């Protein structure tokens, strides 16, 4: 059990260090990682553009969430549209090039937002 806690602490320190190296806050790093999960994204857009997208996503998603946004379908739909607009604005590569859809990427961003909701409420 102690070994697991030590490993977790090391992972947290590594993530913090990576965020510092990229000059990203914790919430921005979470969105950056969600976006970089698309294999084409980093090679097509580059590190700087992904950081700009992550920054804009954090600002926009945080501004457009309410207390119970995880429950309300209407708020979630609005956030999905918002995220898609930002991805298109920066010409982020679609998850499915044939349809041009961003379903997986949007889901990853909103999943990160759910995980960050408590963090945002404290900051």
C-alpha positions in Angstrom: 0.0 0.0 0.0 2.8 2.4 0.9 4.6 1.6 -2.4 1.4 2.6 -4.3 1.2 5.9 -2.5 4.9 6.6 -3.2 4.3 5.8 -6.9 1.2 8.1 -7.0 3.2 10.9 -5.3 6.0 10.5 -8.0 3.4 10.6 -10.8 1.9 13.8 -9.3 5.3 15.4 -9.1 6.1 14.4 -12.7 2.8 15.9 -13.9 3.5 19.1 -12.0 6.9 19.3 -13.5 5.6 18.7 -17.0 3.0 21.4 -16.5 5.7 23.8 -15.5 7.9 22.9 -18.5 4.9 23.5 -20.8 4.0 26.6 -18.9 0.5 25.3 -18.3 -1.7 25.4 -15.2 -3.1 22.1 -13.9 -6.5 22.5 -15.6 -4.8 23.5 -18.9 -2.5 20.5 -18.7 -5.5 18.2 -18.3 -7.1 19.6 -21.5 -3.8 19.6 -23.3 -3.4 15.9 -22.5 -6.9 15.2 -23.7 -6.2 17.0 -27.0 -2.7 15.5 -27.5 -4.3 12.0 -27.2 -5.3 12.4 -30.9 -2.2 11.0 -32.7 -2.4 13.5 -35.5 -3.0 16.6 -33.3 0.5 17.2 -32.0 2.2 16.5 -35.4 -0.3 18.6 -37.4 -0.8 21.5 -35.0 2.3 21.6 -32.9 2.8 22.2 -29.2 2.1 25.9 -29.2 -1.3 25.6 -30.9 -2.3 22.8 -28.6 -1.4 25.0 -25.6 -3.5 27.9 -27.1 -6.5 25.5 -27.6 -6.1 24.2 -24.0 -6.0 27.7 -22.6 -9.1 28.8 -24.6 -11.0 25.6 -23.7 -10.4 26.1 -20.0 -11.6 29.7 -20.1 -14.7 29.0 -22.2 -15.7 25.7 -20.5 -15.2 27.2 -17.0 -17.2 30.3 -17.9 -20.1 28.2 -19.3 -20.5 25.6 -16.5 -23.1 25.9 -13.8 -23.3 24.2 -10.4 -25.2 21.2 -11.8 -24.0 21.2 -15.4 -23.0 17.5 -15.2 -26.7 16.6 -14.8 -28.3 19.1 -17.2 -28.4 17.8 -20.8 -28.9 21.3 -22.2 -25.7 22.7 -20.6 -23.8 19.6 -21.8 -25.1 20.1 -25.3 -24.0 23.8 -25.2 -20.6 22.8 -24.0 -20.2 20.2 -26.8 -21.0 22.9 -29.4 -18.6 25.3 -27.7 -15.7 22.7 -27.7 -16.3 21.8 -31.3 -16.2 25.4 -32.4 -12.9 26.0 -30.7 -11.5 22.8 -32.2 -12.6 23.9 -35.7 -11.3 27.4 -35.2 -7.8 26.0 -34.7 -8.2 23.3 -37.4 -7.8 20.5 -34.9 -7.8 17.2 -36.8 -11.1 15.5 -36.5 -11.4 12.1 -34.9 -13.1 10.7 -38.0 -11.7 12.4 -41.1 -14.5 10.9 -43.3 -17.2 12.7 -41.3 -15.2 15.5 -39.8 -16.6 14.7 -36.3 -14.9 15.4 -33.0 -16.9 13.0 -30.9 -14.0 11.4 -29.0 -12.1 14.6 -28.5 -15.1 16.5 -27.2 -15.9 13.6 -24.8 -12.3 13.6 -23.5 -12.5 17.4 -22.9 -15.8 17.2 -21.1 -14.6 14.2 -19.0 -11.6 16.3 -18.0 -14.0 19.2 -17.2 -16.0 16.9 -14.9 -12.8 15.9 -13.1 -11.8 19.5 -12.8 -15.2 20.8 -11.5 -14.2 20.4 -7.9 -10.8 22.0 -8.5 -12.5 25.0 -10.2 -14.9 25.4 -7.4 -12.0 25.8 -4.9 -10.1 28.3 -7.1 
